[in-house]
């Protein structure tokens, strides 16, 4: 059976942060950013969602613009309050990651189009429930579907051959959140979109939830020194997701990238205050092509490779 978990690559290096005094203006500014970074992101998601509903903005355009804004915001924070400076992408990595980002966007759009074309008759034009009752239900439904398909990507050998592409990098940052196999994204997004469509959630609630999920998806991958404390038990965070990419299988749970309640419920929650990953990457780096070899990466799932040891379920 193939190894269905991310495990050895690179890990955090101690003493990698800035050396300013604690009372300096720069230190105080960084402290303020660490506290405000996540609330600002959530406020932006709420504000954009509210405006989109009020002014009837086109969902596809709103989602794309918000996603690009989120990436730009978090990329800036990675430079201002980095978790590990050594995790910043190199110029070459930026080029590779850009290609993967475009492929990921295309795969996500394809999955959404196919699901919508197949089951659009099930999606009501107007909310069945009051919108503010429907939004939490849509969030819980989509989050559970995302958790399940993500966990299957780690525990099912054939799915790991696609999802493992995401775990090849030995660092975690906003840019390499887009390092994915197109089929992995199509399957995952298709499953989530199908779950939402079959339940019959309105387009409005799906738009609102989608903005929050997009913000969360890039936030948890951000190489930023932000801690959310007890909120970790409800919401996913970079603290948890770095552990998800850990080489230590005893801590590499956290399959939820928006809510962390499913990790609690299904016993895959390992975070505790101060816990950091041992290292980041794959147990056998040779089991997947390097990220820079994009064509080989896309063809990899269909090639015969040596089998590795079993991974945890």
Secondary structure, 3 states (H helix, E strand, C coil): CCCCCCCCEECCCCCCCCCCCCCCHHHHHHHHHHHHHHHHHHHHHHHHHHHHHHHCCCHHHHHHHHHHHHHHHHHHHHHHCECCHHHCCCHHHHHHHHHHHHHHHHHHHHHHHHHHHHHHHHCCCCCCCCHHHHHHHHHHHHHHHHHHHHHHHHHCHHHHHHHHHHHCCCCCCCHHHHCCCHHHHHHHHHHHHHHHHHHCCCHHHHHHHHHHHHHHHHHCCCCECCCCHHHHHCECCHHHHHHHCECCCCCCCCCCCCECHHHHHCCCCCCCCCCCCCCEECCCHHHCCCCCCHHHHHHHCCCCCCCCCCCCC
